Structure formats: structure tokens, C-alpha cells
Amino acid sequence: MAGIIYEVLDLATGNWTEYRDNDLALAGPKGIGGLSVQLENAGGRGIGYQAFFNNKWAPAVNDGQRLGDNTNPFYAVRLLLSFRRGHHVTYRALDVNFKSFTGSDNQIAGDVDQNGNLGANAQVLAALQIGYV
């Protein structure tokens, strides 16, 4: 069965931790500072992802590449399957104040718009949950 594997870097500890389908990745108060996502047993599909940190949207990476500079926390993420064929990637992010943001198929999860404008109360992301449906 197809699934998703992701790693998240906790800036508080400096550790990368692996998670699987819909596990809730929790980071400390400094937030999430890195992300790596890949599909397994997905029939050749790939996944691309992007994060907003250091005051800009970082260039998108894909299929297990590590994203982040290991220093600056993420304020938003978005993910997209290379081709969907009836499947979707869904995700939920929580900021350090426990405000929840949900997204799927390239929607932004976080208090940032596609032009890189932070919301008035934007906070760093402290938790992330990713699923493949």
C-alpha cells in the first residue's frame, strides 16, 4: 500500500525525526526548521514541497530532499503530488500558539500568502501532520 514518510527538524534539539502517514510531528518552541518528504509504494509518483522561512518562500524540492537551512523556523508549508490520479496529499500545521492550518494539493498551511506576506499574527510552525489519501 502507498504511504508517505517525512522527516522534520526540531530547531530546539537539532534532531531530525522520521514520521509516517498522519503521525503528528511535534517540535519544540523554536519550531520546525527542516522537512523531507517522500512517497513509498506510490507507483512512480513524486512529491514536491516548499516552505516559507528566512522571510521568503524557499525554492521547491522533491522526493526526499531536505528543505531548510537548519537555523530559521518555518512559517508555512505546501506540498503537491507530481500527478494525482485519484490521490491527494493532505496536511495540517500548528503554530506555537496552537493555531491550526490545513491544506491539500499545493494549498498553503500557515499564516503566509503566496507572495510571501506574513499575516499580522504569524507564528512559527511547531507541529506538522502529512497524509496520502
Order of alpha helices (4+ residues) and beta strands (2+ residues): beta-beta-beta-beta-beta-beta-beta-beta-beta-beta-beta-beta
